[in-house]
Amino acid sequence: MPAWLYCGGGSERRNYSFSMWKGKGRTSRIRRRKLCRSSEPRGVNESHKSEFIELRKWLKARKFQDSHLVPACFPGTGRGLMSQTSLQEGQMIISLPESCLLTADTVIRSYLGAYITQWKPPPSPLLALCTFLVSEKHAGDRSLWKPYLEILPKAYTCPVCLEPEVVNLLPKSLKAKAEEQRAHVQEFFASSRDFFSSLQPLFVEAVDSIFSYSALLWAWCTVNTRAVYLRPRQRECLSAEPDTCALAPYLDLLNHSPHVQVKAAFNEETHSYEIRTTSRWRKHEEVFICYGPHDNQRLFLEYGFVSVHNPHACVYVSREILVKYLPSRDKQMDKKISILKDHGYIENLTFGWDGPSWRLLTALKLLCLEAEKFTCWKKVLLGEVISDTNEKTSLDIAQKICYYFMEETNAMLQKVSHMKDEKEALINQLTLVESLWTEELKILRASAKTLHSLQTAFT
């Protein structure tokens, strides 16, 4: 789906960006596009499958008309949408009527509305959506939303859904965020149980068996990974949390690519969610959108997948590793760390495809300042060169950190490989983690090569 703005409630909203290959000119983009497309296997049309036939009937009954895209299965990306005709730049590819969107308003107008409006304190828009999803899934064939529910994933691969032993194999920074995410969802479930109990009159079965943790986790992941962004609205019967989420059937089959762009928004005049291309697509190609300029750890955390050759991918350097190879006898080290912290240079230090980030090198240059040069720290933050010695030392430290990460990454890949042999039931989860580490190793190797080139200037 699209690259979304963060809308609160723990949900990441997609922001649509369509296919525009990055290059230094039109000719370059066309050449790269042809090269890439010529090597990509075709997708297999799945529009004949019963679940998609029913979905199209359901959408058509709600005034949705589309002849541009069809569901298909693609190597590498799985289920997505394929162009049925050539698509021109600026062309509308999807216009999904408001009647097809699942929003908090949809829930309020349903049988749940009376319970939501009476509940104090008011439920959040996220809780309203999750409750509706669980309830409708439980209804099965009786649900008016069955055609949409049938094509939703049965399970998700976000870290919050992974087994603890698999989460332990994640990079430390991602592992910490995954544990925070899990705690957030568990608290969300615990704080919602009284509200679920109030719905007992609607069900024959005990609500505890319907609104279980696993059921709510599935609903939370559905909203978190698939919801699109709408302009914030406020409802008196809902909490003050911004109401910006909408589930968009069919449209949410579009897969992510970091190389594309689209224009997407809700059109107040047509009362439809519309997506337009900003580039051309040939017939039978997979059509992508972009969820945003996210690195792979962010994509894994929020959406449960890793993007191969992601230009935004990076390897994060923690404070502990930042100082790992610096002299422990530096009496000014605490002051240097304090300066970096005060000026925002202690977080988001990374290695990328082009080498160490400017922020990382700047932090290392300041940390490597000799005692007699310490008063020049402001010039370092402004990007000035203090001395060749400072430049060389910081590059040497960056290289040591890079090699450290490469050794750690190789060790983790070996560990994952061994676990794949021993834990066959976890093979899918482990393969996903393996792909994350593999991409990070590629980045580190590219950074090491760049660092080597930079160091040659001082030899």
C-alpha positions as a Python dict, from the first residue, in 0.01 Angstrom:
ca = {
    (1, 'M'): (0, 0, 0),
    (2, 'P'): (106, 368, 26),
    (3, 'A'): (356, 542, 243),
    (4, 'W'): (152, 659, 533),
    (5, 'L'): (166, 932, 784),
    (6, 'Y'): (167, 828, 1145),
    (7, 'C'): (-185, 863, 1276),
    (8, 'G'): (-155, 762, 1639),
    (9, 'G'): (-290, 453, 1808),
    (10, 'G'): (22, 261, 1718),
    (11, 'S'): (-75, 254, 1353),
    (12, 'E'): (141, 336, 1055),
    (13, 'R'): (-56, 487, 769),
    (14, 'R'): (40, 421, 413),
    (15, 'N'): (132, 701, 175),
    (16, 'Y'): (84, 616, -190),
    (17, 'S'): (378, 689, -418),
    (18, 'F'): (380, 542, -766),
    (19, 'S'): (648, 415, -993),
    (20, 'M'): (921, 669, -1059),
    (21, 'W'): (1259, 505, -1092),
    (22, 'K'): (1535, 715, -951),
    (23, 'G'): (1792, 826, -1204),
    (24, 'K'): (1975, 1134, -1318),
    (25, 'G'): (1746, 1191, -1613),
    (26, 'R'): (1461, 1065, -1824),
    (27, 'T'): (1685, 846, -2042),
    (28, 'S'): (1848, 695, -1735),
    (29, 'R'): (1511, 612, -1579),
    (30, 'I'): (1382, 448, -1897),
    (31, 'R'): (1699, 243, -1938),
    (32, 'R'): (1688, 120, -1577),
    (33, 'R'): (1316, 45, -1601),
    (34, 'K'): (1363, -164, -1916),
    (35, 'L'): (1657, -349, -1764),
    (36, 'C'): (1464, -431, -1450),
    (37, 'R'): (1141, -524, -1625),
    (38, 'S'): (1310, -750, -1877),
    (39, 'S'): (1447, -968, -1595),
    (40, 'E'): (1125, -988, -1391),
    (41, 'P'): (900, -1296, -1428),
    (42, 'R'): (538, -1230, -1511),
    (43, 'G'): (269, -1248, -1246),
    (44, 'V'): (-5, -1512, -1255),
    (45, 'N'): (-356, -1367, -1287),
    (46, 'E'): (-576, -1470, -992),
    (47, 'S'): (-896, -1286, -1084),
    (48, 'H'): (-1062, -1621, -1161),
    (49, 'K'): (-1033, -1736, -801),
    (50, 'S'): (-1360, -1753, -611),
    (51, 'E'): (-1255, -1510, -335),
    (52, 'F'): (-1172, -1241, -590),
    (53, 'I'): (-1488, -1302, -792),
    (54, 'E'): (-1691, -1250, -476),
    (55, 'L'): (-1487, -944, -380),
    (56, 'R'): (-1543, -781, -719),
    (57, 'K'): (-1918, -848, -699),
    (58, 'W'): (-1923, -697, -351),
    (59, 'L'): (-1729, -391, -463),
    (60, 'K'): (-1942, -346, -773),
    (61, 'A'): (-2255, -345, -556),
    (62, 'R'): (-2095, -56, -369),
    (63, 'K'): (-2040, 141, -693),
    (64, 'F'): (-1673, 54, -745),
    (65, 'Q'): (-1570, 26, -1109),
    (66, 'D'): (-1222, -69, -1222),
    (67, 'S'): (-1074, -208, -1541),
    (68, 'H'): (-710, -120, -1490),
    (69, 'L'): (-587, -364, -1225),
    (70, 'V'): (-639, -733, -1153),
    (71, 'P'): (-517, -948, -862),
    (72, 'A'): (-217, -1163, -942),
    (73, 'C'): (60, -1358, -770),
    (74, 'F'): (414, -1240, -836),
    (75, 'P'): (752, -1405, -765),
    (76, 'G'): (917, -1230, -473),
    (77, 'T'): (627, -1007, -369),
    (78, 'G'): (340, -1257, -359),
    (79, 'R'): (-16, -1139, -408),
    (80, 'G'): (-52, -794, -562),
    (81, 'L'): (-223, -603, -843),
    (82, 'M'): (-128, -626, -1210),
    (83, 'S'): (-195, -372, -1482),
    (84, 'Q'): (-454, -496, -1730),
    (85, 'T'): (-378, -216, -1974),
    (86, 'S'): (-96, 30, -2030),
    (87, 'L'): (-110, 308, -1770),
    (88, 'Q'): (-11, 662, -1857),
    (89, 'E'): (147, 924, -1634),
    (90, 'G'): (-118, 1108, -1434),
    (91, 'Q'): (-384, 846, -1505),
    (92, 'M'): (-636, 748, -1237),
    (93, 'I'): (-579, 384, -1152),
    (94, 'I'): (-814, 339, -856),
    (95, 'S'): (-1112, 538, -737),
    (96, 'L'): (-1262, 360, -437),
    (97, 'P'): (-1601, 497, -328),
    (98, 'E'): (-1649, 595, 35),
    (99, 'S'): (-1910, 319, 61),
    (100, 'C'): (-1628, 65, 21),
    (101, 'L'): (-1411, 210, 297),
    (102, 'L'): (-1421, 64, 646),
    (103, 'T'): (-1392, 353, 892),
    (104, 'A'): (-1490, 436, 1248),
    (105, 'D'): (-1806, 589, 1102),
    (106, 'T'): (-1887, 250, 948),
    (107, 'V'): (-1861, 94, 1294),
    (108, 'I'): (-2071, 364, 1462),
    (109, 'R'): (-2349, 310, 1206),
    (110, 'S'): (-2344, -65, 1271),
    (111, 'Y'): (-2493, -279, 1549),
    (112, 'L'): (-2190, -181, 1759),
    (113, 'G'): (-2282, 189, 1748),
    (114, 'A'): (-2515, 187, 2048),
    (115, 'Y'): (-2254, 16, 2264),
    (116, 'I'): (-1978, 253, 2152),
    (117, 'T'): (-2182, 569, 2216),
    (118, 'Q'): (-2276, 452, 2566),
    (119, 'W'): (-1932, 340, 2677),
    (120, 'K'): (-1729, 562, 2910),
    (121, 'P'): (-1458, 665, 2870),
    (122, 'P'): (-1516, 679, 2494),
    (123, 'P'): (-1339, 403, 2297),
    (124, 'S'): (-1062, 500, 2056),
    (125, 'P'): (-1119, 488, 1678),
    (126, 'L'): (-862, 208, 1667),
    (127, 'L'): (-1057, 3, 1922),
    (128, 'A'): (-1378, 59, 1727),
    (129, 'L'): (-1219, -72, 1407),
    (130, 'C'): (-1054, -370, 1578),
    (131, 'T'): (-1375, -464, 1757),
    (132, 'F'): (-1570, -455, 1431),
    (133, 'L'): (-1311, -669, 1250),
    (134, 'V'): (-1314, -937, 1523),
    (135, 'S'): (-1693, -936, 1542),
    (136, 'E'): (-1742, -958, 1165),
    (137, 'K'): (-1481, -1231, 1131),
    (138, 'H'): (-1664, -1426, 1401),
    (139, 'A'): (-1992, -1379, 1211),
    (140, 'G'): (-1849, -1573, 917),
    (141, 'D'): (-2102, -1621, 635),
    (142, 'R'): (-2342, -1381, 807),
    (143, 'S'): (-2102, -1089, 776),
    (144, 'L'): (-2177, -823, 516),
    (145, 'W'): (-1800, -772, 493),
    (146, 'K'): (-1719, -1139, 432),
    (147, 'P'): (-1583, -1088, 74),
    (148, 'Y'): (-1326, -843, 213),
    (149, 'L'): (-1245, -1046, 523),
    (150, 'E'): (-1180, -1351, 306),
    (151, 'I'): (-888, -1190, 126),
    (152, 'L'): (-722, -1050, 439),
    (153, 'P'): (-413, -1234, 566),
    (154, 'K'): (-491, -1510, 814),
    (155, 'A'): (-173, -1424, 1004),
    (156, 'Y'): (90, -1150, 1005),
    (157, 'T'): (469, -1144, 1030),
    (158, 'C'): (522, -821, 1224),
    (159, 'P'): (760, -876, 1519),
    (160, 'V'): (462, -855, 1758),
    (161, 'C'): (341, -1181, 1603),
    (162, 'L'): (672, -1365, 1604),
    (163, 'E'): (782, -1626, 1854),
    (164, 'P'): (1003, -1484, 2135),
    (165, 'E'): (1299, -1698, 2028),
    (166, 'V'): (1278, -1546, 1680),
    (167, 'V'): (1247, -1190, 1817),
    (168, 'N'): (1569, -1255, 2009),
    (169, 'L'): (1748, -1292, 1675),
    (170, 'L'): (1662, -940, 1561),
    (171, 'P'): (1911, -650, 1568),
    (172, 'K'): (1915, -496, 1917),
    (173, 'S'): (1749, -170, 1818),
    (174, 'L'): (1469, -352, 1637),
    (175, 'K'): (1432, -607, 1916),
    (176, 'A'): (1377, -328, 2169),
    (177, 'K'): (1110, -168, 1949),
    (178, 'A'): (946, -506, 1890),
    (179, 'E'): (922, -562, 2265),
    (180, 'E'): (771, -215, 2307),
    (181, 'Q'): (522, -296, 2033),
    (182, 'R'): (423, -622, 2200),
    (183, 'A'): (378, -448, 2536),
    (184, 'H'): (163, -182, 2367),
    (185, 'V'): (-70, -440, 2210),
    (186, 'Q'): (-94, -638, 2533),
    (187, 'E'): (-189, -323, 2722),
    (188, 'F'): (-438, -238, 2445),
    (189, 'F'): (-600, -578, 2492),
    (190, 'A'): (-605, -561, 2872),
    (191, 'S'): (-758, -212, 2875),
    (192, 'S'): (-1028, -316, 2626),
    (193, 'R'): (-1163, -627, 2799),
    (194, 'D'): (-1430, -443, 2998),
    (195, 'F'): (-1561, -289, 2677),
    (196, 'F'): (-1568, -631, 2513),
    (197, 'S'): (-1767, -765, 2810),
    (198, 'S'): (-2031, -498, 2752),
    (199, 'L'): (-2096, -653, 2408),
    (200, 'Q'): (-2212, -987, 2554),
    (201, 'P'): (-2581, -924, 2463),
    (202, 'L'): (-2481, -939, 2096),
    (203, 'F'): (-2341, -1291, 2114),
    (204, 'V'): (-2448, -1639, 2216),
    (205, 'E'): (-2090, -1741, 2291),
    (206, 'A'): (-1889, -1593, 2577),
    (207, 'V'): (-1719, -1274, 2458),
    (208, 'D'): (-1390, -1388, 2614),
    (209, 'S'): (-1376, -1667, 2357),
    (210, 'I'): (-1452, -1427, 2070),
    (211, 'F'): (-1240, -1128, 2169),
    (212, 'S'): (-930, -1324, 2263),
    (213, 'Y'): (-580, -1179, 2256),
    (214, 'S'): (-499, -1362, 1932),
    (215, 'A'): (-818, -1229, 1768),
    (216, 'L'): (-745, -872, 1874),
    (217, 'L'): (-381, -906, 1766),
    (218, 'W'): (-497, -1010, 1418),
    (219, 'A'): (-733, -711, 1400),
    (220, 'W'): (-466, -470, 1531),
    (221, 'C'): (-218, -593, 1269),
    (222, 'T'): (-482, -563, 997),
    (223, 'V'): (-533, -195, 1079),
    (224, 'N'): (-167, -125, 1145),
    (225, 'T'): (-40, -277, 821),
    (226, 'R'): (-324, -198, 581),
    (227, 'A'): (-504, 123, 682),
    (228, 'V'): (-487, 430, 463),
    (229, 'Y'): (-482, 787, 590),
    (230, 'L'): (-785, 1013, 594),
    (231, 'R'): (-813, 1371, 708),
    (232, 'P'): (-852, 1377, 1091),
    (233, 'R'): (-1209, 1377, 1217),
    (234, 'Q'): (-1352, 1401, 1566),
    (235, 'R'): (-1651, 1208, 1700),
    (236, 'E'): (-1805, 1283, 2042),
    (237, 'C'): (-1861, 913, 2104),
    (238, 'L'): (-1492, 835, 2039),
    (239, 'S'): (-1181, 935, 2229),
    (240, 'A'): (-974, 1241, 2140),
    (241, 'E'): (-728, 1020, 1952),
    (242, 'P'): (-729, 1135, 1585),
    (243, 'D'): (-971, 939, 1369),
    (244, 'T'): (-761, 900, 1055),
    (245, 'C'): (-778, 530, 969),
    (246, 'A'): (-965, 362, 686),
    (247, 'L'): (-939, 10, 550),
    (248, 'A'): (-958, 13, 171),
    (249, 'P'): (-1067, -320, 19),
    (250, 'Y'): (-892, -419, -305),
    (251, 'L'): (-678, -108, -301),
    (252, 'D'): (-484, -259, -10),
    (253, 'L'): (-362, -541, -235),
    (254, 'L'): (-105, -300, -382),
    (255, 'N'): (247, -392, -274),
    (256, 'H'): (529, -164, -164),
    (257, 'S'): (832, -56, -362),
    (258, 'P'): (1074, 212, -239),
    (259, 'H'): (1135, 317, -601),
    (260, 'V'): (785, 436, -683),
    (261, 'Q'): (557, 733, -628),
    (262, 'V'): (185, 796, -657),
    (263, 'K'): (-57, 1072, -577),
    (264, 'A'): (-325, 951, -339),
    (265, 'A'): (-592, 1120, -129),
    (266, 'F'): (-959, 1118, -44),
    (267, 'N'): (-1150, 1336, -292),
    (268, 'E'): (-1417, 1529, -103),
    (269, 'E'): (-1601, 1609, -426),
    (270, 'T'): (-1629, 1253, -559),
    (271, 'H'): (-1634, 1098, -209),
    (272, 'S'): (-1375, 846, -321),
    (273, 'Y'): (-1020, 751, -232),
    (274, 'E'): (-823, 811, -548),
    (275, 'I'): (-479, 707, -670),
    (276, 'R'): (-306, 848, -977),
    (277, 'T'): (19, 735, -1132),
    (278, 'T'): (316, 966, -1171),
    (279, 'S'): (473, 737, -1430),
    (280, 'R'): (387, 486, -1699),
    (281, 'W'): (320, 115, -1661),
    (282, 'R'): (311, -148, -1928),
    (283, 'K'): (38, -407, -1960),
    (284, 'H'): (74, -707, -1724),
    (285, 'E'): (326, -538, -1492),
    (286, 'E'): (285, -538, -1116),
    (287, 'V'): (173, -195, -997),
    (288, 'F'): (337, -73, -678),
    (289, 'I'): (289, 201, -425),
    (290, 'C'): (530, 326, -159),
    (291, 'Y'): (459, 315, 213),
    (292, 'G'): (719, 582, 269),
    (293, 'P'): (1099, 628, 271),
    (294, 'H'): (1140, 365, 544),
    (295, 'D'): (1446, 156, 623),
    (296, 'N'): (1409, -221, 649),
    (297, 'Q'): (1386, -228, 1026),
    (298, 'R'): (1090, 11, 1010),
    (299, 'L'): (926, -192, 733),
    (300, 'F'): (974, -510, 933),
    (301, 'L'): (839, -356, 1253),
    (302, 'E'): (529, -195, 1101),
    (303, 'Y'): (450, -417, 803),
    (304, 'G'): (628, -747, 857),
    (305, 'F'): (848, -761, 546),
    (306, 'V'): (1195, -666, 421),
    (307, 'S'): (1258, -476, 97),
    (308, 'V'): (1551, -610, -107),
    (309, 'H'): (1789, -340, -236),
    (310, 'N'): (1598, -79, -36),
    (311, 'P'): (1779, 254, -94),
    (312, 'H'): (1662, 372, 249),
    (313, 'A'): (1799, 66, 430),
    (314, 'C'): (2072, 125, 689),
    (315, 'V'): (2248, -21, 990),
    (316, 'Y'): (2208, 168, 1316),
    (317, 'V'): (2500, 244, 1548),
    (318, 'S'): (2413, 256, 1917),
    (319, 'R'): (2584, 479, 2171),
    (320, 'E'): (2765, 177, 2319),
    (321, 'I'): (2915, 77, 1985),
    (322, 'L'): (2992, 438, 1895),
    (323, 'V'): (3250, 460, 2174),
    (324, 'K'): (3360, 95, 2161),
    (325, 'Y'): (3693, 167, 1989),
    (326, 'L'): (3769, 507, 2142),
    (327, 'P'): (4039, 552, 2408),
    (328, 'S'): (3893, 482, 2752),
    (329, 'R'): (4144, 723, 2905),
    (330, 'D'): (3997, 1027, 2728),
    (331, 'K'): (3909, 1259, 3019),
    (332, 'Q'): (3685, 1469, 2795),
    (333, 'M'): (3475, 1175, 2677),
    (334, 'D'): (3177, 1244, 2904),
    (335, 'K'): (3171, 1607, 2793),
    (336, 'K'): (3191, 1504, 2428),
    (337, 'I'): (2902, 1261, 2470),
    (338, 'S'): (2703, 1533, 2644),
    (339, 'I'): (2760, 1773, 2353),
    (340, 'L'): (2650, 1512, 2101),
    (341, 'K'): (2340, 1440, 2305),
    (342, 'D'): (2252, 1809, 2344),
    (343, 'H'): (2282, 1865, 1969),
    (344, 'G'): (2098, 1549, 1861),
    (345, 'Y'): (2397, 1353, 1738),
    (346, 'I'): (2362, 1048, 1962),
    (347, 'E'): (2065, 892, 1773),
    (348, 'N'): (2009, 785, 1411),
    (349, 'L'): (2377, 727, 1340),
    (350, 'T'): (2398, 482, 1053),
    (351, 'F'): (2587, 299, 783),
    (352, 'G'): (2417, 308, 443),
    (353, 'W'): (2478, 200, 86),
    (354, 'D'): (2701, 508, 38),
    (355, 'G'): (2902, 446, 354),
    (356, 'P'): (2884, 597, 703),
    (357, 'S'): (2627, 872, 730),
    (358, 'W'): (2736, 1233, 769),
    (359, 'R'): (2589, 1228, 1119),
    (360, 'L'): (2794, 923, 1217),
    (361, 'L'): (3119, 1067, 1083),
    (362, 'T'): (3048, 1402, 1249),
    (363, 'A'): (2991, 1231, 1583),
    (364, 'L'): (3314, 1033, 1546),
    (365, 'K'): (3511, 1344, 1448),
    (366, 'L'): (3397, 1520, 1763),
    (367, 'L'): (3472, 1215, 1978),
    (368, 'C'): (3818, 1188, 1821),
    (369, 'L'): (3915, 1550, 1892),
    (370, 'E'): (4248, 1577, 2071),
    (371, 'A'): (4255, 1764, 2403),
    (372, 'E'): (4415, 2074, 2254),
    (373, 'K'): (4156, 2082, 1975),
    (374, 'F'): (3849, 2033, 2197),
    (375, 'T'): (3749, 2400, 2174),
    (376, 'C'): (3684, 2344, 1801),
    (377, 'W'): (3385, 2117, 1865),
    (378, 'K'): (3137, 2371, 1725),
    (379, 'K'): (3330, 2379, 1396),
    (380, 'V'): (3306, 1999, 1380),
    (381, 'L'): (2927, 2013, 1409),
    (382, 'L'): (2923, 2272, 1131),
    (383, 'G'): (3113, 2031, 904),
    (384, 'E'): (3452, 2201, 907),
    (385, 'V'): (3772, 1999, 876),
    (386, 'I'): (3985, 2037, 1189),
    (387, 'S'): (4290, 1840, 1081),
    (388, 'D'): (4398, 1549, 865),
    (389, 'T'): (4472, 1355, 1182),
    (390, 'N'): (4116, 1400, 1307),
    (391, 'E'): (3974, 1301, 969),
    (392, 'K'): (4190, 987, 947),
    (393, 'T'): (4126, 880, 1306),
    (394, 'S'): (3749, 910, 1269),
    (395, 'L'): (3757, 707, 947),
    (396, 'D'): (3968, 439, 1116),
    (397, 'I'): (3719, 414, 1403),
    (398, 'A'): (3428, 402, 1156),
    (399, 'Q'): (3600, 114, 977),
    (400, 'K'): (3651, -77, 1302),
    (401, 'I'): (3284, -32, 1390),
    (402, 'C'): (3185, -145, 1041),
    (403, 'Y'): (3399, -459, 1069),
    (404, 'Y'): (3255, -526, 1413),
    (405, 'F'): (2903, -517, 1269),
    (406, 'M'): (3006, -740, 980),
    (407, 'E'): (3138, -1004, 1222),
    (408, 'E'): (2824, -978, 1435),
    (409, 'T'): (2599, -1002, 1129),
    (410, 'N'): (2780, -1309, 995),
    (411, 'A'): (2750, -1471, 1337),
    (412, 'M'): (2377, -1398, 1350),
    (413, 'L'): (2328, -1538, 1000),
    (414, 'Q'): (2498, -1859, 1108),
    (415, 'K'): (2279, -1874, 1416),
    (416, 'V'): (1963, -1825, 1212),
    (417, 'S'): (2076, -2088, 963),
    (418, 'H'): (2132, -2344, 1239),
    (419, 'M'): (1795, -2267, 1394),
    (420, 'K'): (1626, -2314, 1055),
    (421, 'D'): (1764, -2669, 1056),
    (422, 'E'): (1636, -2735, 1408),
    (423, 'K'): (1305, -2544, 1412),
    (424, 'E'): (1118, -2638, 1097),
    (425, 'A'): (792, -2495, 1233),
    (426, 'L'): (954, -2151, 1246),
    (427, 'I'): (1108, -2165, 900),
    (428, 'N'): (901, -1877, 758),
    (429, 'Q'): (971, -1645, 1050),
    (430, 'L'): (1340, -1734, 1048),
    (431, 'T'): (1368, -1679, 672),
    (432, 'L'): (1231, -1329, 717),
    (433, 'V'): (1484, -1251, 990),
    (434, 'E'): (1756, -1399, 772),
    (435, 'S'): (1663, -1166, 486),
    (436, 'L'): (1691, -866, 719),
    (437, 'W'): (2042, -963, 832),
    (438, 'T'): (2143, -1044, 473),
    (439, 'E'): (2044, -696, 356),
    (440, 'E'): (2233, -539, 648),
    (441, 'L'): (2544, -738, 557),
    (442, 'K'): (2524, -605, 200),
    (443, 'I'): (2506, -250, 334),
    (444, 'L'): (2805, -305, 564),
    (445, 'R'): (3013, -446, 282),
    (446, 'A'): (2928, -143, 67),
    (447, 'S'): (3018, 87, 356),
    (448, 'A'): (3347, -93, 415),
    (449, 'K'): (3437, -43, 49),
    (450, 'T'): (3354, 327, 70),
    (451, 'L'): (3558, 368, 388),
    (452, 'H'): (3855, 200, 225),
    (453, 'S'): (3837, 450, -62),
    (454, 'L'): (3815, 744, 179),
    (455, 'Q'): (4114, 619, 376),
    (456, 'T'): (4334, 602, 69),
    (457, 'A'): (4334, 984, 65),
    (458, 'F'): (4543, 976, 381),
    (459, 'T'): (4797, 712, 275),
}
